């Protein structure tokens, strides 16, 4: 059963936020939703934040049970209904394209693991209208990358060098971003070789070994094992600053749908040095959506109280009425996601003194200018983060 914490109830727009959270799942507490609907609600806020958090379709399905109460404005239900059927239409086109892609990879005898939205919508949500996805994410083995790129080009996709420069990404990244009618991301890993990611050591071949056969878009493919899906999604969250409920909903739905082997989750967290990624992803999902995460699992993953307090103070407004929502997990604070203290020192050194190749990529510099920039860069970083600290201490704007 899903619950809402006092912290959420006492924030801005308390009942509106509670409704958003209560509807961010496929099996909500209908009695609680009915109670919330008995309050005077700001439906403009609910509609806008439903879209922002990617849960408009879930709102539509869960609120449609209460049409007879006459408390939900017709324009709101009409808007949410349009979002739901729009998601079905978009996802149907995406699955048609995914079907062609999977056939091409199958013909080339290249195994593919379907990642994130395209896998979750059909397999976990069981309704392609409830979980929208704007791109197709697939995982191939590194040794198959050359052929995978060829297949993408043959299918009419174009590599976006601005988003993922090929040479740079193959050295420091984990994916290449292609575009035709919509994006296709070809991954060969779930972690970059830079930043905080490089200090988390996921054995990608083990993900392949434990992948499960599924049928997606009427084509046989593979999907990550549920424990590895949790790992992947928790690693993905800080890349997007923990700022959309749909990603927490994904974690919650996986926990609801599968019989998770929590001992395996803990074993992998230690082996892959991913304890903190998993802790915060599971903690936020449990705290906000009431996902059934065992207390012993959270306790085993839990960082020390000082680190936890700092991290949670940065990320306290995942759902909020504030306009200046979040100074969430900026690059400096990603140090708090690294398990080992020695790796944290290495990360901070690289953060303040990044490799020349990264500076060239990030700022388009070359020649002697790059060396001057390297000297000035640490000063710039200190000033930038000082401003963020000051902003965090200022009273919120409404």
Secondary structure as UniProt FT lines:
FT   HELIX           6..9
FT   TURN            12..13
FT   HELIX           14..22
FT   HELIX           30..37
FT   HELIX           43..52
FT   TURN            53..54
FT   HELIX           56..63
FT   HELIX           64..69
FT   HELIX           74..107
FT   TURN            108..109
FT   STRAND          113..115
FT   HELIX           116..123
FT   TURN            128..130
FT   STRAND          135..139
FT   HELIX           142..144
FT   HELIX           145..154
FT   TURN            155..156
FT   STRAND          158..159
FT   TURN            161..163
FT   HELIX           166..172
FT   STRAND          175..179
FT   STRAND          183..187
FT   HELIX           195..199
FT   HELIX           204..209
FT   STRAND          212..216
FT   TURN            217..218
FT   STRAND          219..223
FT   HELIX           226..237
FT   HELIX           238..240
FT   TURN            241..242
FT   HELIX           245..257
FT   HELIX           262..271
FT   TURN            272..273
FT   HELIX           275..289
FT   HELIX           295..301
FT   HELIX           305..314
FT   TURN            315..317
FT   TURN            323..324
FT   TURN            328..329
FT   HELIX           332..337
FT   HELIX           341..352
FT   HELIX           356..363
FT   HELIX           368..393
//
